[in-house]
């Protein structure tokens, strides 16, 4: 939500709290590790494209540059200048 508010303020607009929403993804598997393995790339790709952000905005610190761009590259939407 902070990114949304910051972008609005950069344009001189104060967003109303009613303009924001929260979304939680839930995926159930035999273990947490398996659940993460099954959907992590899909969720990261979705966030990257939904928010149209630069590569470093929406990824955990332990995600390497190559792996975080792989879903976008596979879809043909990889950023041309990914930052670390």
Secondary structure as UniProt FT lines:
FT   HELIX           2..10
FT   TURN            11..12
FT   HELIX           17..19
FT   HELIX           32..51
FT   TURN            55..58
FT   TURN            61..62
FT   HELIX           65..75
FT   TURN            80..81
//
